[in-house]
Amino acid sequence: TAAEAHAKAKTYAEEQAKQNLKKQLIARKEDLLKELHSLKGLFAGSKRKKLQERIDELDQQLRHL
């Protein structure tokens, strides 16, 4: 029936939205990890405090994902 078809379409759309969100979160986490590793490799003298602050921010964001 039309109602069943509509319900199936709605369920499918919801699943697609969930999968897309999951993909976005995974991509964001990968980006943050790449930046984190990059920043850890850049530690040097006077920039150390600023870099450490950013690394700490990235760590916090990763924990929330």
All heavy atoms as TSV, in Angstrom:
chain	resi	resn	atom	element	x	y	z
A	1	THR	N	N	0.842	-1.187	0.000
A	1	THR	CA	C	0.000	0.000	0.000
A	1	THR	C	C	0.886	1.248	0.000
A	1	THR	O	O	2.085	1.173	0.250
A	1	THR	CB	C	-0.915	0.037	1.246
A	1	THR	OG1	O	-0.101	0.229	2.391
A	1	THR	CG2	C	-1.768	-1.206	1.355
A	2	ALA	N	N	0.248	2.369	-0.231
A	2	ALA	CA	C	0.969	3.632	-0.275
A	2	ALA	C	C	1.548	3.984	1.095
A	2	ALA	O	O	2.659	4.512	1.197
A	2	ALA	CB	C	0.047	4.741	-0.753
A	3	ALA	N	N	0.812	3.676	2.137
A	3	ALA	CA	C	1.277	3.980	3.492
A	3	ALA	C	C	2.524	3.157	3.837
A	3	ALA	O	O	3.473	3.667	4.443
A	3	ALA	CB	C	0.174	3.726	4.504
A	4	GLU	N	N	2.518	1.890	3.441
A	4	GLU	CA	C	3.679	1.035	3.696
A	4	GLU	C	C	4.893	1.524	2.909
A	4	GLU	O	O	6.013	1.542	3.424
A	4	GLU	CB	C	3.358	-0.413	3.333
A	4	GLU	CG	C	2.379	-1.080	4.278
A	4	GLU	CD	C	1.968	-2.457	3.791
A	4	GLU	OE1	O	2.090	-2.745	2.578
A	4	GLU	OE2	O	1.518	-3.252	4.630
A	5	ALA	N	N	4.658	1.891	1.672
A	5	ALA	CA	C	5.744	2.396	0.835
A	5	ALA	C	C	6.320	3.681	1.435
A	5	ALA	O	O	7.540	3.877	1.468
A	5	ALA	CB	C	5.255	2.650	-0.589
A	6	HIS	N	N	5.437	4.536	1.912
A	6	HIS	CA	C	5.881	5.790	2.527
A	6	HIS	C	C	6.691	5.497	3.798
A	6	HIS	O	O	7.732	6.115	4.035
A	6	HIS	CB	C	4.668	6.681	2.864
A	6	HIS	CG	C	5.046	7.960	3.532
A	6	HIS	ND1	N	5.702	8.972	2.870
A	6	HIS	CD2	C	4.869	8.392	4.812
A	6	HIS	CE1	C	5.918	9.960	3.714
A	6	HIS	NE2	N	5.418	9.640	4.896
A	7	ALA	N	N	6.237	4.561	4.605
A	7	ALA	CA	C	6.933	4.201	5.838
A	7	ALA	C	C	8.323	3.621	5.527
A	7	ALA	O	O	9.304	3.944	6.192
A	7	ALA	CB	C	6.116	3.210	6.644
A	8	LYS	N	N	8.391	2.771	4.493
A	8	LYS	CA	C	9.676	2.191	4.093
A	8	LYS	C	C	10.627	3.277	3.597
A	8	LYS	O	O	11.814	3.270	3.921
A	8	LYS	CB	C	9.476	1.130	3.017
A	8	LYS	CG	C	8.922	-0.166	3.550
A	8	LYS	CD	C	8.791	-1.200	2.446
A	8	LYS	CE	C	8.198	-2.491	2.973
A	8	LYS	NZ	N	8.059	-3.502	1.931
A	9	ALA	N	N	10.090	4.202	2.808
A	9	ALA	CA	C	10.912	5.296	2.291
A	9	ALA	C	C	11.431	6.164	3.432
A	9	ALA	O	O	12.593	6.585	3.433
A	9	ALA	CB	C	10.112	6.144	1.305
A	10	LYS	N	N	10.582	6.417	4.402
A	10	LYS	CA	C	10.981	7.224	5.553
A	10	LYS	C	C	12.070	6.518	6.346
A	10	LYS	O	O	13.072	7.132	6.740
A	10	LYS	CB	C	9.772	7.509	6.442
A	10	LYS	CG	C	10.076	8.416	7.604
A	10	LYS	CD	C	8.830	8.710	8.424
A	10	LYS	CE	C	9.176	9.585	9.615
A	10	LYS	NZ	N	8.023	9.848	10.454
A	11	THR	N	N	11.891	5.220	6.585
A	11	THR	CA	C	12.883	4.434	7.314
A	11	THR	C	C	14.216	4.428	6.567
A	11	THR	O	O	15.275	4.601	7.169
A	11	THR	CB	C	12.384	2.988	7.520
A	11	THR	OG1	O	11.169	3.040	8.259
A	11	THR	CG2	C	13.396	2.154	8.278
A	12	TYR	N	N	14.147	4.252	5.262
A	12	TYR	CA	C	15.357	4.249	4.441
A	12	TYR	C	C	16.066	5.596	4.532
A	12	TYR	O	O	17.287	5.655	4.703
A	12	TYR	CB	C	15.003	3.921	2.988
A	12	TYR	CG	C	16.193	3.960	2.067
A	12	TYR	CD1	C	17.086	2.897	2.038
A	12	TYR	CD2	C	16.422	5.053	1.236
A	12	TYR	CE1	C	18.195	2.927	1.204
A	12	TYR	CE2	C	17.521	5.089	0.400
A	12	TYR	CZ	C	18.403	4.028	0.382
A	12	TYR	OH	O	19.495	4.057	-0.430
A	13	ALA	N	N	15.304	6.678	4.441
A	13	ALA	CA	C	15.881	8.017	4.513
A	13	ALA	C	C	16.533	8.251	5.876
A	13	ALA	O	O	17.616	8.846	5.963
A	13	ALA	CB	C	14.815	9.069	4.247
A	14	GLU	N	N	15.908	7.785	6.929
A	14	GLU	CA	C	16.475	7.940	8.273
A	14	GLU	C	C	17.779	7.158	8.405
A	14	GLU	O	O	18.742	7.644	8.994
A	14	GLU	CB	C	15.465	7.486	9.332
A	14	GLU	CG	C	14.287	8.421	9.487
A	14	GLU	CD	C	13.182	7.861	10.373
A	14	GLU	OE1	O	13.223	6.656	10.720
A	14	GLU	OE2	O	12.275	8.636	10.700
A	15	GLU	N	N	17.807	5.954	7.864
A	15	GLU	CA	C	19.025	5.145	7.918
A	15	GLU	C	C	20.149	5.806	7.124
A	15	GLU	O	O	21.300	5.810	7.552
A	15	GLU	CB	C	18.762	3.727	7.398
A	15	GLU	CG	C	17.986	2.861	8.370
A	15	GLU	CD	C	18.692	2.692	9.697
A	15	GLU	OE1	O	19.923	2.451	9.722
A	15	GLU	OE2	O	18.022	2.823	10.739
A	16	GLN	N	N	19.802	6.349	5.968
A	16	GLN	CA	C	20.797	7.046	5.151
A	16	GLN	C	C	21.358	8.245	5.905
A	16	GLN	O	O	22.560	8.492	5.878
A	16	GLN	CB	C	20.194	7.494	3.815
A	16	GLN	CG	C	19.939	6.354	2.850
A	16	GLN	CD	C	21.216	5.645	2.467
A	16	GLN	OE1	O	21.459	4.525	2.896
A	16	GLN	NE2	N	22.039	6.279	1.678
A	17	ALA	N	N	20.490	8.985	6.573
A	17	ALA	CA	C	20.930	10.148	7.347
A	17	ALA	C	C	21.872	9.718	8.472
A	17	ALA	O	O	22.897	10.368	8.716
A	17	ALA	CB	C	19.722	10.898	7.904
A	18	LYS	N	N	21.542	8.620	9.148
A	18	LYS	CA	C	22.406	8.110	10.217
A	18	LYS	C	C	23.770	7.694	9.667
A	18	LYS	O	O	24.807	7.980	10.260
A	18	LYS	CB	C	21.751	6.913	10.908
A	18	LYS	CG	C	20.609	7.278	11.823
A	18	LYS	CD	C	20.007	6.023	12.453
A	18	LYS	CE	C	18.767	6.327	13.254
A	18	LYS	NZ	N	18.162	5.104	13.817
A	19	GLN	N	N	23.752	7.010	8.526
A	19	GLN	CA	C	25.008	6.567	7.921
A	19	GLN	C	C	25.847	7.763	7.488
A	19	GLN	O	O	27.071	7.768	7.661
A	19	GLN	CB	C	24.730	5.650	6.736
A	19	GLN	CG	C	24.224	4.289	7.145
A	19	GLN	CD	C	23.916	3.397	5.941
A	19	GLN	OE1	O	24.177	3.755	4.803
A	19	GLN	NE2	N	23.353	2.231	6.216
A	20	ASN	N	N	25.200	8.776	6.930
A	20	ASN	CA	C	25.929	9.970	6.506
A	20	ASN	C	C	26.551	10.683	7.701
A	20	ASN	O	O	27.696	11.139	7.635
A	20	ASN	CB	C	25.011	10.924	5.738
A	20	ASN	CG	C	24.676	10.413	4.362
A	20	ASN	OD1	O	25.395	9.593	3.801
A	20	ASN	ND2	N	23.585	10.895	3.804
A	21	LEU	N	N	25.809	10.787	8.789
A	21	LEU	CA	C	26.337	11.417	9.997
A	21	LEU	C	C	27.532	10.630	10.529
A	21	LEU	O	O	28.550	11.205	10.910
A	21	LEU	CB	C	25.247	11.526	11.061
A	21	LEU	CG	C	25.665	12.168	12.381
A	21	LEU	CD1	C	26.185	13.581	12.164
A	21	LEU	CD2	C	24.495	12.178	13.340
A	22	LYS	N	N	27.399	9.312	10.529
A	22	LYS	CA	C	28.497	8.466	11.004
A	22	LYS	C	C	29.742	8.668	10.137
A	22	LYS	O	O	30.856	8.792	10.653
A	22	LYS	CB	C	28.066	7.001	10.989
A	22	LYS	CG	C	29.055	6.075	11.630
A	22	LYS	CD	C	28.512	4.659	11.707
A	22	LYS	CE	C	29.501	3.746	12.406
A	22	LYS	NZ	N	28.986	2.390	12.568
A	23	LYS	N	N	29.546	8.735	8.825
A	23	LYS	CA	C	30.672	8.966	7.914
A	23	LYS	C	C	31.313	10.316	8.180
A	23	LYS	O	O	32.541	10.452	8.149
A	23	LYS	CB	C	30.206	8.883	6.461
A	23	LYS	CG	C	29.913	7.485	5.996
A	23	LYS	CD	C	29.414	7.476	4.564
A	23	LYS	CE	C	28.997	6.095	4.110
A	23	LYS	NZ	N	28.461	6.104	2.732
A	24	GLN	N	N	30.489	11.330	8.433
A	24	GLN	CA	C	31.020	12.660	8.719
A	24	GLN	C	C	31.827	12.661	10.015
A	24	GLN	O	O	32.888	13.283	10.093
A	24	GLN	CB	C	29.890	13.683	8.815
A	24	GLN	CG	C	29.243	13.998	7.485
A	24	GLN	CD	C	28.022	14.898	7.632
A	24	GLN	OE1	O	27.503	15.104	8.718
A	24	GLN	NE2	N	27.554	15.435	6.508
A	25	LEU	N	N	31.325	11.967	11.031
A	25	LEU	CA	C	32.051	11.895	12.302
A	25	LEU	C	C	33.382	11.171	12.136
A	25	LEU	O	O	34.399	11.580	12.687
A	25	LEU	CB	C	31.196	11.208	13.366
A	25	LEU	CG	C	30.025	12.009	13.901
A	25	LEU	CD1	C	29.170	11.155	14.835
A	25	LEU	CD2	C	30.500	13.252	14.622
A	26	ILE	N	N	33.374	10.101	11.368
A	26	ILE	CA	C	34.606	9.351	11.118
A	26	ILE	C	C	35.609	10.228	10.374
A	26	ILE	O	O	36.792	10.278	10.721
A	26	ILE	CB	C	34.317	8.048	10.346
A	26	ILE	CG1	C	33.589	7.059	11.267
A	26	ILE	CG2	C	35.605	7.427	9.808
A	26	ILE	CD1	C	33.020	5.843	10.548
A	27	ALA	N	N	35.136	10.944	9.365
A	27	ALA	CA	C	36.016	11.825	8.598
A	27	ALA	C	C	36.574	12.931	9.488
A	27	ALA	O	O	37.762	13.260	9.412
A	27	ALA	CB	C	35.266	12.428	7.414
A	28	ARG	N	N	35.730	13.499	10.342
A	28	ARG	CA	C	36.175	14.565	11.253
A	28	ARG	C	C	37.233	14.023	12.216
A	28	ARG	O	O	38.242	14.665	12.473
A	28	ARG	CB	C	34.973	15.125	12.027
A	28	ARG	CG	C	35.319	16.172	13.048
A	28	ARG	CD	C	35.796	17.456	12.402
A	28	ARG	NE	N	36.023	18.446	13.436
A	28	ARG	CZ	C	37.003	19.321	13.419
A	28	ARG	NH1	N	37.819	19.382	12.388
A	28	ARG	NH2	N	37.157	20.179	14.393
A	29	LYS	N	N	36.990	12.828	12.731
A	29	LYS	CA	C	37.951	12.228	13.654
A	29	LYS	C	C	39.282	11.983	12.952
A	29	LYS	O	O	40.346	12.267	13.518
A	29	LYS	CB	C	37.384	10.911	14.203
A	29	LYS	CG	C	38.243	10.299	15.275
A	29	LYS	CD	C	37.561	9.103	15.903
A	29	LYS	CE	C	38.399	8.534	17.030
A	29	LYS	NZ	N	37.735	7.421	17.712
A	30	GLU	N	N	39.231	11.501	11.727
A	30	GLU	CA	C	40.461	11.268	10.973
A	30	GLU	C	C	41.202	12.573	10.739
A	30	GLU	O	O	42.428	12.625	10.861
A	30	GLU	CB	C	40.139	10.574	9.656
A	30	GLU	CG	C	39.722	9.125	9.821
A	30	GLU	CD	C	39.246	8.490	8.524
A	30	GLU	OE1	O	39.160	9.194	7.492
A	30	GLU	OE2	O	38.956	7.290	8.545
A	31	ASP	N	N	40.465	13.634	10.403
A	31	ASP	CA	C	41.092	14.942	10.194
A	31	ASP	C	C	41.760	15.446	11.465
A	31	ASP	O	O	42.873	15.969	11.434
A	31	ASP	CB	C	40.064	15.975	9.720
A	31	ASP	CG	C	39.590	15.743	8.294
A	31	ASP	OD1	O	40.252	14.974	7.547
A	31	ASP	OD2	O	38.552	16.325	7.931
A	32	LEU	N	N	41.058	15.295	12.588
A	32	LEU	CA	C	41.624	15.736	13.863
A	32	LEU	C	C	42.866	14.929	14.227
A	32	LEU	O	O	43.857	15.482	14.714
A	32	LEU	CB	C	40.579	15.629	14.977
A	32	LEU	CG	C	39.423	16.627	14.906
A	32	LEU	CD1	C	38.363	16.275	15.954
A	32	LEU	CD2	C	39.908	18.045	15.093
A	33	LEU	N	N	42.820	13.634	13.973
A	33	LEU	CA	C	43.988	12.795	14.264
A	33	LEU	C	C	45.179	13.182	13.395
A	33	LEU	O	O	46.317	13.237	13.875
A	33	LEU	CB	C	43.652	11.316	14.066
A	33	LEU	CG	C	42.817	10.684	15.165
A	33	LEU	CD1	C	42.325	9.300	14.726
A	33	LEU	CD2	C	43.605	10.589	16.457
A	34	LYS	N	N	44.926	13.475	12.123
A	34	LYS	CA	C	46.006	13.908	11.231
A	34	LYS	C	C	46.626	15.205	11.735
A	34	LYS	O	O	47.848	15.357	11.773
A	34	LYS	CB	C	45.490	14.097	9.804
A	34	LYS	CG	C	45.217	12.808	9.077
A	34	LYS	CD	C	44.663	13.090	7.695
A	34	LYS	CE	C	44.195	11.822	7.012
A	34	LYS	NZ	N	43.555	12.097	5.720
A	35	GLU	N	N	45.758	16.158	12.111
A	35	GLU	CA	C	46.271	17.428	12.617
A	35	GLU	C	C	47.036	17.220	13.915
A	35	GLU	O	O	48.091	17.822	14.132
A	35	GLU	CB	C	45.128	18.422	12.836
A	35	GLU	CG	C	45.635	19.796	13.259
A	35	GLU	CD	C	44.547	20.819	13.474
A	35	GLU	OE1	O	43.363	20.526	13.230
A	35	GLU	OE2	O	44.894	21.929	13.912
A	36	LEU	N	N	46.523	16.373	14.773
A	36	LEU	CA	C	47.184	16.094	16.045
A	36	LEU	C	C	48.587	15.538	15.815
A	36	LEU	O	O	49.557	16.010	16.409
A	36	LEU	CB	C	46.341	15.112	16.864
A	36	LEU	CG	C	46.893	14.706	18.216
A	36	LEU	CD1	C	46.986	15.894	19.150
A	36	LEU	CD2	C	46.011	13.627	18.830
A	37	HIS	N	N	48.697	14.561	14.947
A	37	HIS	CA	C	50.005	13.966	14.664
A	37	HIS	C	C	50.947	14.987	14.029
A	37	HIS	O	O	52.133	15.024	14.331
A	37	HIS	CB	C	49.864	12.732	13.777
A	37	HIS	CG	C	49.185	11.591	14.453
A	37	HIS	ND1	N	49.679	10.979	15.574
A	37	HIS	CD2	C	48.025	10.957	14.181
A	37	HIS	CE1	C	48.875	10.014	15.959
A	37	HIS	NE2	N	47.848	9.982	15.134
A	38	SER	N	N	50.401	15.824	13.170
A	38	SER	CA	C	51.201	16.860	12.530
A	38	SER	C	C	51.730	17.851	13.563
A	38	SER	O	O	52.909	18.211	13.548
A	38	SER	CB	C	50.354	17.590	11.485
A	38	SER	OG	O	51.070	18.656	10.926
A	39	LEU	N	N	50.851	18.293	14.452
A	39	LEU	CA	C	51.272	19.253	15.471
A	39	LEU	C	C	52.296	18.650	16.429
A	39	LEU	O	O	53.241	19.324	16.827
A	39	LEU	CB	C	50.063	19.755	16.266
A	39	LEU	CG	C	49.153	20.723	15.533
A	39	LEU	CD1	C	47.911	21.013	16.373
A	39	LEU	CD2	C	49.879	22.008	15.202
A	40	LYS	N	N	52.107	17.400	16.770
A	40	LYS	CA	C	53.069	16.755	17.666
A	40	LYS	C	C	54.459	16.727	17.034
A	40	LYS	O	O	55.466	16.822	17.724
A	40	LYS	CB	C	52.619	15.335	18.020
A	40	LYS	CG	C	51.515	15.319	19.048
A	40	LYS	CD	C	51.146	13.894	19.442
A	40	LYS	CE	C	50.085	13.886	20.523
A	40	LYS	NZ	N	49.704	12.532	20.926
A	41	GLY	N	N	54.500	16.625	15.719
A	41	GLY	CA	C	55.779	16.608	15.016
A	41	GLY	C	C	56.418	17.980	14.894
A	41	GLY	O	O	57.595	18.103	14.582
A	42	LEU	N	N	55.660	19.033	15.141
A	42	LEU	CA	C	56.172	20.393	14.975
A	42	LEU	C	C	56.692	21.039	16.260
A	42	LEU	O	O	57.109	22.187	16.239
A	42	LEU	CB	C	55.068	21.301	14.411
A	42	LEU	CG	C	54.623	21.027	12.983
A	42	LEU	CD1	C	53.450	21.914	12.622
A	42	LEU	CD2	C	55.768	21.231	12.012
A	43	PHE	N	N	56.630	20.322	17.363
A	43	PHE	CA	C	57.052	20.910	18.632
A	43	PHE	C	C	58.434	21.517	18.509
A	43	PHE	O	O	59.388	20.883	18.125
A	43	PHE	CB	C	57.079	19.849	19.735
A	43	PHE	CG	C	55.845	19.858	20.565
A	43	PHE	CD1	C	54.764	19.082	20.210
A	43	PHE	CD2	C	55.748	20.669	21.676
A	43	PHE	CE1	C	53.621	19.087	20.970
A	43	PHE	CE2	C	54.604	20.690	22.443
A	43	PHE	CZ	C	53.532	19.890	22.091
A	44	ALA	N	N	58.514	22.807	18.867
A	44	ALA	CA	C	59.817	23.462	18.853
A	44	ALA	C	C	59.761	24.722	19.710
A	44	ALA	O	O	58.825	25.504	19.617
A	44	ALA	CB	C	60.214	23.824	17.430
A	45	GLY	N	N	60.753	24.893	20.533
A	45	GLY	CA	C	60.992	26.066	21.363
A	45	GLY	C	C	59.815	26.938	21.735
A	45	GLY	O	O	58.955	26.562	22.507
A	46	SER	N	N	59.770	28.146	21.190
A	46	SER	CA	C	58.802	29.153	21.618
A	46	SER	C	C	57.370	28.819	21.222
A	46	SER	O	O	56.427	29.325	21.823
A	46	SER	CB	C	59.194	30.513	21.043
A	46	SER	OG	O	59.108	30.481	19.632
A	47	LYS	N	N	57.170	27.998	20.235
A	47	LYS	CA	C	55.822	27.649	19.787
A	47	LYS	C	C	55.234	26.499	20.608
A	47	LYS	O	O	54.074	26.161	20.453
A	47	LYS	CB	C	55.833	27.254	18.310
A	47	LYS	CG	C	56.170	28.398	17.391
A	47	LYS	CD	C	56.069	27.959	15.953
A	47	LYS	CE	C	56.394	29.105	15.028
A	47	LYS	NZ	N	56.305	28.721	13.626
A	48	ARG	N	N	56.031	25.947	21.468
A	48	ARG	CA	C	55.621	24.748	22.196
A	48	ARG	C	C	54.326	24.939	22.982
A	48	ARG	O	O	53.430	24.099	22.927
A	48	ARG	CB	C	56.734	24.301	23.131
A	48	ARG	CG	C	56.429	23.020	23.825
A	48	ARG	CD	C	57.589	22.567	24.698
A	48	ARG	NE	N	57.261	21.251	25.222
A	48	ARG	CZ	C	58.044	20.217	25.154
A	48	ARG	NH1	N	59.225	20.319	24.626
A	48	ARG	NH2	N	57.649	19.055	25.639
A	49	LYS	N	N	54.196	26.059	23.706
A	49	LYS	CA	C	52.996	26.272	24.527
A	49	LYS	C	C	51.752	26.376	23.651
A	49	LYS	O	O	50.722	25.755	23.943
A	49	LYS	CB	C	53.144	27.542	25.369
A	49	LYS	CG	C	51.972	27.772	26.297
A	49	LYS	CD	C	52.174	29.004	27.158
A	49	LYS	CE	C	50.969	29.201	28.052
A	49	LYS	NZ	N	51.082	30.409	28.862
A	50	LYS	N	N	51.830	27.131	22.565
A	50	LYS	CA	C	50.690	27.289	21.660
A	50	LYS	C	C	50.314	25.949	21.026
A	50	LYS	O	O	49.140	25.603	20.937
A	50	LYS	CB	C	51.023	28.319	20.581
A	50	LYS	CG	C	49.874	28.641	19.671
A	50	LYS	CD	C	50.245	29.741	18.699
A	50	LYS	CE	C	49.073	30.054	17.787
A	50	LYS	NZ	N	49.378	31.107	16.843
A	51	LEU	N	N	51.299	25.218	20.609
A	51	LEU	CA	C	51.045	23.917	20.003
A	51	LEU	C	C	50.442	22.946	21.017
A	51	LEU	O	O	49.525	22.191	20.697
A	51	LEU	CB	C	52.333	23.336	19.418
A	51	LEU	CG	C	52.890	24.056	18.194
A	51	LEU	CD1	C	54.256	23.508	17.839
A	51	LEU	CD2	C	51.948	23.924	17.017
A	52	GLN	N	N	50.938	22.975	22.246
A	52	GLN	CA	C	50.402	22.087	23.280
A	52	GLN	C	C	48.946	22.410	23.558
A	52	GLN	O	O	48.118	21.507	23.741
A	52	GLN	CB	C	51.218	22.194	24.574
A	52	GLN	CG	C	50.744	21.235	25.654
A	52	GLN	CD	C	50.879	19.771	25.255
A	52	GLN	OE1	O	51.944	19.351	24.809
A	52	GLN	NE2	N	49.823	19.004	25.397
A	53	GLU	N	N	48.593	23.695	23.556
A	53	GLU	CA	C	47.195	24.082	23.768
A	53	GLU	C	C	46.308	23.516	22.665
A	53	GLU	O	O	45.221	23.004	22.923
A	53	GLU	CB	C	47.060	25.609	23.816
A	53	GLU	CG	C	47.633	26.222	25.075
A	53	GLU	CD	C	47.694	27.740	25.020
A	53	GLU	OE1	O	47.332	28.328	23.979
A	53	GLU	OE2	O	48.119	28.332	26.026
A	54	ARG	N	N	46.768	23.592	21.423
A	54	ARG	CA	C	45.989	23.065	20.297
A	54	ARG	C	C	45.885	21.545	20.381
A	54	ARG	O	O	44.832	20.968	20.125
A	54	ARG	CB	C	46.596	23.496	18.958
A	54	ARG	CG	C	45.817	23.026	17.764
A	54	ARG	CD	C	44.405	23.589	17.746
A	54	ARG	NE	N	43.681	23.060	16.599
A	54	ARG	CZ	C	42.403	22.762	16.590
A	54	ARG	NH1	N	41.659	22.990	17.651
A	54	ARG	NH2	N	41.827	22.272	15.526
A	55	ILE	N	N	46.962	20.899	20.756
A	55	ILE	CA	C	46.937	19.440	20.905
A	55	ILE	C	C	45.936	19.038	21.977
A	55	ILE	O	O	45.155	18.095	21.806
A	55	ILE	CB	C	48.350	18.903	21.227
A	55	ILE	CG1	C	49.214	18.986	19.969
A	55	ILE	CG2	C	48.295	17.466	21.750
A	55	ILE	CD1	C	50.672	18.700	20.207
A	56	ASP	N	N	45.921	19.768	23.072
A	56	ASP	CA	C	44.966	19.488	24.142
A	56	ASP	C	C	43.526	19.663	23.650
A	56	ASP	O	O	42.648	18.869	23.979
A	56	ASP	CB	C	45.226	20.376	25.357
A	56	ASP	CG	C	46.539	20.039	26.050
A	56	ASP	OD1	O	47.070	18.936	25.825
A	56	ASP	OD2	O	47.029	20.898	26.813
A	57	GLU	N	N	43.297	20.721	22.843
A	57	GLU	CA	C	41.957	20.940	22.267
A	57	GLU	C	C	41.554	19.775	21.371
A	57	GLU	O	O	40.419	19.295	21.432
A	57	GLU	CB	C	41.923	22.237	21.456
A	57	GLU	CG	C	41.979	23.497	22.278
A	57	GLU	CD	C	42.082	24.740	21.406
A	57	GLU	OE1	O	41.807	24.658	20.185
A	57	GLU	OE2	O	42.447	25.792	21.939
A	58	LEU	N	N	42.486	19.328	20.540
A	58	LEU	CA	C	42.207	18.208	19.637
A	58	LEU	C	C	41.911	16.938	20.421
A	58	LEU	O	O	40.982	16.196	20.088
A	58	LEU	CB	C	43.384	17.973	18.687
A	58	LEU	CG	C	43.597	19.043	17.625
A	58	LEU	CD1	C	44.909	18.789	16.896
A	58	LEU	CD2	C	42.446	19.097	16.661
A	59	ASP	N	N	42.685	16.698	21.462
A	59	ASP	CA	C	42.433	15.527	22.299
A	59	ASP	C	C	41.032	15.574	22.892
A	59	ASP	O	O	40.322	14.562	22.912
A	59	ASP	CB	C	43.466	15.429	23.428
A	59	ASP	CG	C	44.786	14.834	22.975
A	59	ASP	OD1	O	44.797	14.083	21.974
A	59	ASP	OD2	O	45.801	15.115	23.627
A	60	GLN	N	N	40.613	16.736	23.366
A	60	GLN	CA	C	39.270	16.877	23.929
A	60	GLN	C	C	38.206	16.601	22.876
A	60	GLN	O	O	37.227	15.898	23.127
A	60	GLN	CB	C	39.054	18.281	24.488
A	60	GLN	CG	C	39.609	18.483	25.863
A	60	GLN	CD	C	39.226	19.846	26.407
A	60	GLN	OE1	O	39.130	20.815	25.672
A	60	GLN	NE2	N	39.012	19.911	27.703
A	61	GLN	N	N	38.381	17.172	21.696
A	61	GLN	CA	C	37.406	16.959	20.630
A	61	GLN	C	C	37.315	15.486	20.251
A	61	GLN	O	O	36.223	14.968	20.013
A	61	GLN	CB	C	37.755	17.806	19.406
A	61	GLN	CG	C	37.539	19.285	19.626
A	61	GLN	CD	C	37.900	20.102	18.403
A	61	GLN	OE1	O	38.085	19.566	17.312
A	61	GLN	NE2	N	38.005	21.400	18.586
A	62	LEU	N	N	38.442	14.819	20.180
A	62	LEU	CA	C	38.455	13.398	19.833
A	62	LEU	C	C	37.733	12.564	20.889
A	62	LEU	O	O	37.035	11.607	20.565
A	62	LEU	CB	C	39.878	12.898	19.649
A	62	LEU	CG	C	40.540	13.332	18.349
A	62	LEU	CD1	C	42.034	13.048	18.411
A	62	LEU	CD2	C	39.907	12.635	17.169
A	63	ARG	N	N	37.896	12.921	22.146
A	63	ARG	CA	C	37.226	12.181	23.211
A	63	ARG	C	C	35.710	12.317	23.131
A	63	ARG	O	O	34.983	11.429	23.548
A	63	ARG	CB	C	37.723	12.648	24.573
A	63	ARG	CG	C	39.039	12.006	24.946
A	63	ARG	CD	C	39.442	12.356	26.373
A	63	ARG	NE	N	40.780	12.936	26.271
A	63	ARG	CZ	C	41.138	14.103	26.754
A	63	ARG	NH1	N	40.315	14.845	27.415
A	63	ARG	NH2	N	42.355	14.529	26.596
A	64	HIS	N	N	35.235	13.437	22.586
A	64	HIS	CA	C	33.787	13.670	22.496
A	64	HIS	C	C	33.172	12.974	21.288
A	64	HIS	O	O	31.942	12.904	21.192
A	64	HIS	CB	C	33.487	15.162	22.456
A	64	HIS	CG	C	33.765	15.848	23.755
A	64	HIS	ND1	N	33.007	15.643	24.876
A	64	HIS	CD2	C	34.741	16.704	24.118
A	64	HIS	CE1	C	33.493	16.359	25.870
A	64	HIS	NE2	N	34.551	17.014	25.437
A	65	LEU	N	N	33.992	12.486	20.360
A	65	LEU	CA	C	33.447	11.820	19.170
A	65	LEU	C	C	33.194	10.361	19.435
A	65	LEU	O	O	33.699	9.715	20.225
A	65	LEU	CB	C	34.385	11.970	17.972
A	65	LEU	CG	C	34.486	13.376	17.410
A	65	LEU	CD1	C	35.492	13.381	16.254
A	65	LEU	CD2	C	33.162	13.878	16.897
